[in-house]
Amino acid sequence: MNTNTSTHSKLYIDRKKVAIDYSDIVYLEGDENYTIIYLSNGKKVLCARTLKDITNHIQSGEFCRIHRSYCINLNHIRNYKRSDQEVEMTNGHRFGVARRKKTLFEKQVSDFWNSEENH
């Protein structure tokens, strides 16, 4: 797990600039022009920005877009069933990895886990 708590994303929420630590984000869910940010403490934050905009802003190797509507934090993966192409997150939510995203996802996860082992 990443212990660098100074890394955070500043997102405009309710006309305020709120700092959310990357490590607190379990996953992001896109819903048209809004994104729902699911946090490790169980809270959800609604942001009036698209998922694409937020993922472009984050630009971190810790996040991976697994589906048109979902971007997950690799630090919060509990399990990945390759045969089912299903990811289980630390908060218990499960997601299917889109066929078009599978190869990139598996490479990014492998690279991420290998880099974590070396630190």
Residue, then its C-alpha position, 0 to 999 in steps of 0.5 A: m500500500n502507498t503510505n504517501t499521504s501527501t498525494h491528494s487530488k483537489l476536486y471542486i465539490d459543492r463549490k469548495k475545493v476539497a482535498i481527497d487523498y488518493s489512498d482514500i479513494v477505493y474507486l470512481e464511478g462515472d455517471e454522465n457528467y458526474t462522478i461518484i467517488y467511493l472512499s475507504n471510510g464508506k462515504k460517497v462524494l458526488c463531483a460535477r466532473t466527468l470520470k474522464d476529466i478526473t482520471n486525466h487529473i489524477q494521472s497516477g499509476e495507482f488507478c486503472r480504468i477497468h470499464r467505461s464507467y469505473c476507475i479503481n485504485l489498485n491499492h484497494i484490490r482485494n482479489y482478482k479472478r482472472s477466469d471471471q475477469e472480476v475484481e473485488m475491492t476492499n469495500g466488498h464491491r465487485f466489478g467486471v473488467a471490460r474485455r477491451k481493458k483486460t490486457l492493459f489492466e492485467k499489465q498495470v496490476s502486475d507492474f504495480w504489484n511488482s513495484e510494491e514488492n520492491h519497496 
